[in-house]
């Protein structure tokens, strides 16, 4: 079978975009070239890789999902061979697609882009913001090379390296009677309304923290937006439990939130860099991983465990 690297590249990009047109735009080629290459590839291997859905884009078949993993491994290995031949591991170029948990993105992505521009000016970082399920899906479907997310609900086919550990805290209105305290027990808020960050897995974690402390929360409002939750708190609609800590107490509308530590024993939440076990890390993926660890783990309380391992 005379399968070409161009066919593999076009197929991989079509799988990442779930669109022949989207892949063509990314590759800067004609849409017909992508469609033709994928069709020829399917003919050569004797298996349908995509289900073509009119007006809905592409859907990978089971064979396509399996073939995608192997195709990406081949492309990654070729890239590593070329990098080794160049003998300049400090110079990387190309595109890395990073899925990022939405509440982490504003805290880390802008500085990460600055660091990468300084260290690797020819490396382009494309960011997909998503919840926990979206980060996992982006990895599994080939839409992202890496994911910066919490260690929540990740599938077994994903490897992770710890970037930092975050201890939850209580967010209170600035005028709350406990706002000046260093730490309080959750039971001390048992009769007060709770504002819930309503995101998959995060929601269950917050509720479990309260229930383990013997508190059945009175969920008054809930939102999938981190900043909306903070604003509800600032307006004295209730308290909340959060992990990310802004450098200031202000909300978007100019009100303030007080941070109070939880006196109870509560689990820390790991921030991780995730990638598919079946994926061979490329030089540019390792460059992004190193930048993430250098930037985030270096200023976090808990130490990270290092970057991605090659191969």
C-alpha positions as CSV (number, residue, x, y, z in Angstrom):
1,X,0.0,0.0,0.0
2,X,1.5,3.3,-1.1
3,X,0.1,5.4,1.7
4,X,1.7,8.9,1.8
5,X,2.5,11.2,4.7
6,X,0.4,13.8,3.0
7,X,-2.6,11.5,3.2
8,X,-1.9,10.9,6.9
9,X,-1.6,14.7,7.6
10,X,-4.8,15.5,5.7
11,X,-6.7,12.7,7.5
12,X,-5.4,13.8,10.9
13,X,-6.3,17.4,10.4
14,X,-9.8,16.4,9.1
15,X,-10.3,14.3,12.2
16,X,-9.2,17.2,14.4
17,X,-11.5,19.7,12.7
18,X,-14.3,17.1,11.9
19,X,-14.6,18.9,8.7
20,X,-12.9,18.6,5.3
21,X,-13.4,22.4,4.7
22,X,-11.9,23.2,8.1
23,X,-9.0,20.9,7.5
24,X,-8.3,22.6,4.1
25,X,-8.4,26.0,5.7
26,X,-5.9,24.9,8.4
27,X,-3.6,23.3,5.8
28,X,-4.0,26.1,3.3
29,X,-5.0,23.7,0.5
30,X,-8.1,23.2,-1.6
31,X,-10.9,21.3,0.1
32,X,-11.0,18.9,-2.9
33,X,-7.4,18.0,-2.1
34,X,-8.3,16.9,1.4
35,X,-11.4,15.0,0.4
36,X,-9.5,13.2,-2.4
37,X,-6.6,12.3,-0.1
38,X,-8.9,10.9,2.6
39,X,-11.1,9.0,0.1
40,X,-7.9,7.5,-1.5
41,X,-6.7,6.5,2.0
42,X,-9.9,4.8,2.8
43,X,-9.8,2.9,-0.5
44,X,-6.2,1.8,0.1
45,X,-6.8,0.5,3.6
46,X,-10.2,-0.9,2.7
47,X,-12.1,0.7,5.6
48,X,-14.3,3.7,6.0
49,X,-12.7,6.3,8.3
50,X,-15.4,8.9,8.4
51,X,-19.2,9.1,8.3
52,X,-20.0,12.0,6.1
53,X,-23.0,13.9,7.7
54,X,-24.6,16.4,5.3
55,X,-24.4,19.9,6.9
56,X,-23.1,18.4,10.1
57,X,-19.5,17.7,9.2
58,X,-17.6,14.4,9.8
59,X,-17.9,11.7,12.4
60,X,-15.0,9.2,13.0
61,X,-15.9,5.6,12.6
62,X,-14.6,3.0,15.1
63,X,-11.9,2.1,12.5
64,X,-11.2,5.8,12.1
65,X,-10.6,6.3,15.8
66,X,-8.1,3.5,15.9
67,X,-6.4,4.6,12.7
68,X,-6.2,8.1,14.0
69,X,-4.1,7.1,17.0
70,X,-1.6,5.2,14.8
71,X,-1.5,7.9,12.2
72,X,-0.7,10.6,14.8
73,X,1.9,8.3,16.3
74,X,3.6,7.9,12.9
75,X,3.5,11.7,12.2
76,X,4.9,12.4,15.7
77,X,7.7,9.9,15.3
78,X,8.6,11.4,12.0
79,X,8.7,14.9,13.6
80,X,11.0,13.6,16.3
81,X,13.3,12.0,13.8
82,X,13.6,15.3,11.9
83,X,14.2,17.2,15.2
84,X,17.0,14.8,16.1
85,X,18.5,15.1,12.7
86,X,18.6,18.9,13.0
87,X,20.4,18.5,16.3
88,X,18.8,21.7,17.7
89,X,16.3,20.7,20.4
90,X,16.0,24.3,21.6
91,X,14.4,25.5,18.3
92,X,10.9,24.2,17.8
93,X,8.2,25.5,15.4
94,X,4.7,24.6,14.3
95,X,1.3,24.5,16.1
96,X,0.3,23.0,19.4
97,X,-3.3,22.8,20.3
98,X,-4.0,23.1,24.0
99,X,-7.4,22.4,25.6
100,X,-7.7,24.4,28.8
101,X,-10.2,24.1,31.6
102,X,-12.2,27.4,31.3
103,X,-11.6,28.6,34.9
104,X,-7.9,28.1,34.5
105,X,-7.5,29.9,31.2
106,X,-7.6,33.5,32.3
107,X,-5.1,32.8,35.1
108,X,-2.5,31.0,33.0
109,X,-2.9,31.2,29.2
110,X,-1.9,34.9,28.5
111,X,1.4,34.5,30.5
112,X,2.0,31.1,28.9
113,X,1.7,32.7,25.4
114,X,4.2,35.4,26.5
115,X,6.7,32.8,27.7
116,X,6.4,30.7,24.5
117,X,6.8,33.8,22.3
118,X,10.0,34.6,24.1
119,X,11.5,31.1,24.2
120,X,10.1,29.7,20.9
121,X,9.0,32.5,18.6
122,X,8.2,30.1,15.8
123,X,5.8,28.0,17.9
124,X,2.1,28.8,17.7
125,X,-0.2,27.9,20.6
126,X,-3.9,27.5,19.8
127,X,-6.2,27.3,22.8
128,X,-9.6,25.6,23.2
129,X,-11.4,26.5,26.4
130,X,-13.7,23.8,27.7
131,X,-15.0,22.1,30.8
132,X,-13.6,18.8,32.1
133,X,-15.6,16.7,29.7
134,X,-14.7,19.0,26.8
135,X,-11.0,18.7,27.6
136,X,-11.1,14.9,27.6
137,X,-13.1,14.9,24.4
138,X,-10.7,17.3,22.7
139,X,-7.8,14.9,23.5
140,X,-9.7,11.7,22.5
141,X,-11.0,13.2,19.2
142,X,-7.6,14.6,18.2
143,X,-8.7,18.2,18.4
144,X,-6.0,19.0,21.1
145,X,-2.5,17.7,21.6
146,X,-2.5,18.6,25.3
147,X,-5.0,19.6,28.0
148,X,-4.4,21.9,31.0
149,X,-7.1,20.9,33.4
150,X,-8.0,19.6,36.8
151,X,-7.6,15.9,37.6
152,X,-11.4,15.4,37.4
153,X,-13.1,12.7,35.3
154,X,-10.2,12.1,33.0
155,X,-10.4,8.8,31.0
156,X,-8.0,5.9,31.5
157,X,-6.4,6.4,28.1
158,X,-4.9,9.7,29.3
159,X,-1.5,10.3,31.0
160,X,-1.0,13.2,33.3
161,X,1.8,15.2,35.0
162,X,1.0,17.3,38.0
163,X,1.5,21.0,37.5
164,X,0.2,22.3,40.9
165,X,-2.1,21.6,43.8
166,X,-4.9,23.9,44.9
167,X,-6.6,23.9,48.2
168,X,-10.2,25.0,48.2
169,X,-11.2,28.2,50.1
170,X,-14.4,29.9,51.1
171,X,-15.5,33.0,49.2
172,X,-17.5,35.4,51.3
173,X,-19.0,38.9,50.9
174,X,-16.6,41.6,52.1
175,X,-19.2,42.6,54.8
176,X,-19.8,39.1,56.1
177,X,-19.2,38.6,59.8
178,X,-16.5,35.9,59.1
179,X,-14.8,37.9,56.3
180,X,-11.9,39.0,58.6
181,X,-11.2,35.5,59.9
182,X,-8.2,33.5,58.7
183,X,-10.1,30.2,58.7
184,X,-13.4,28.8,59.7
185,X,-15.2,25.4,59.7
186,X,-17.8,24.8,57.1
187,X,-20.3,24.0,59.8
188,X,-20.3,27.6,60.8
189,X,-22.0,28.4,57.4
190,X,-24.5,25.5,57.5
191,X,-27.5,27.8,57.7
192,X,-26.4,30.2,55.0
193,X,-27.3,30.0,51.2
194,X,-24.6,28.5,48.9
195,X,-23.6,29.7,45.4
196,X,-22.6,26.7,43.3
197,X,-20.0,26.6,40.5
198,X,-22.1,24.4,38.2
199,X,-19.6,22.6,36.0
200,X,-19.3,18.9,35.4
201,X,-17.2,17.1,38.1
202,X,-16.5,20.5,39.8
203,X,-20.1,20.6,41.0
204,X,-19.9,17.1,42.5
205,X,-16.6,17.9,44.2
206,X,-17.9,21.1,45.9
207,X,-21.0,19.3,47.2
208,X,-19.0,16.4,48.5
209,X,-16.6,18.8,50.4
210,X,-19.7,20.3,52.2
211,X,-21.4,17.0,52.9
212,X,-18.2,15.4,54.3
213,X,-18.2,18.3,56.7
214,X,-21.7,17.5,57.7
215,X,-23.3,20.4,55.8
216,X,-26.2,19.9,53.4
217,X,-26.0,23.0,51.2
218,X,-28.9,25.3,50.5
219,X,-28.0,26.0,46.9
220,X,-29.6,29.4,46.2
221,X,-27.9,30.2,42.9
222,X,-25.7,28.2,40.5
223,X,-23.7,29.2,37.4
224,X,-21.1,27.6,35.1
225,X,-19.2,31.0,35.2
226,X,-16.5,31.4,37.8
227,X,-16.8,35.2,37.8
228,X,-20.6,35.0,38.0
229,X,-20.3,32.9,41.2
230,X,-17.9,35.5,42.6
231,X,-20.3,38.3,41.8
232,X,-23.2,36.6,43.4
233,X,-21.1,36.2,46.5
234,X,-20.0,39.8,46.5
235,X,-23.6,40.9,46.4
236,X,-24.3,38.9,49.6
237,X,-26.4,36.2,48.0
238,X,-24.5,33.5,49.8
239,X,-21.0,31.9,50.1
240,X,-19.1,29.6,47.8
241,X,-16.2,27.2,47.6
242,X,-13.6,27.9,44.9
243,X,-10.1,26.9,44.0
244,X,-8.5,29.6,41.8
245,X,-7.3,32.7,43.7
246,X,-7.3,36.0,41.9
247,X,-4.6,38.5,42.8
248,X,-7.2,41.0,43.9
249,X,-10.6,40.8,45.6
250,X,-12.6,42.9,43.0
251,X,-15.4,41.5,40.9
252,X,-16.3,42.7,37.4
253,X,-18.9,45.2,38.8
254,X,-16.5,46.7,41.4
255,X,-17.7,44.8,44.5
256,X,-15.4,42.7,46.6
257,X,-15.0,39.1,47.7
258,X,-13.2,37.9,50.9
259,X,-11.1,34.7,50.9
260,X,-11.3,32.6,54.1
261,X,-9.5,29.3,54.5
262,X,-11.3,26.1,55.3
263,X,-10.4,24.8,58.8
264,X,-11.7,21.3,58.0
265,X,-9.6,18.6,56.4
266,X,-10.4,19.0,52.7
267,X,-8.7,17.4,49.6
268,X,-6.5,19.5,47.3
269,X,-7.3,19.5,43.7
270,X,-4.5,18.7,41.2
271,X,-4.0,20.8,38.1
272,X,-2.5,18.5,35.5
273,X,-1.2,18.5,32.0
274,X,-2.9,15.7,30.1
275,X,-2.2,13.9,26.9
276,X,-3.2,10.5,25.3
277,X,-1.2,7.5,26.4
278,X,-1.0,6.4,22.8
279,X,0.4,9.7,21.6
280,X,4.1,10.1,21.1
281,X,5.1,13.5,22.5
282,X,6.6,15.8,19.9
283,X,9.3,18.3,20.5
284,X,6.9,21.2,20.4
285,X,4.5,19.4,22.8
286,X,7.4,19.0,25.2
287,X,8.3,22.7,24.8
288,X,4.8,23.7,25.8
289,X,4.8,21.2,28.7
290,X,8.1,22.6,29.9
291,X,6.7,26.2,29.7
292,X,3.6,25.2,31.6
293,X,5.6,23.6,34.4
294,X,8.1,26.4,34.6
295,X,5.4,29.1,34.8
296,X,2.7,27.5,36.9
297,X,4.4,25.0,39.1
298,X,7.2,27.4,39.8
299,X,4.9,29.8,41.6
300,X,2.4,27.3,43.1
301,X,2.6,26.0,46.6
302,X,2.9,22.4,45.7
303,X,5.7,21.2,43.4
304,X,5.0,19.7,40.0
305,X,6.3,16.4,39.0
306,X,8.1,17.4,35.8
307,X,7.2,17.6,32.1
308,X,6.3,15.1,29.5
309,X,8.5,12.1,28.9
310,X,9.6,11.6,25.3
311,X,8.3,8.4,23.6
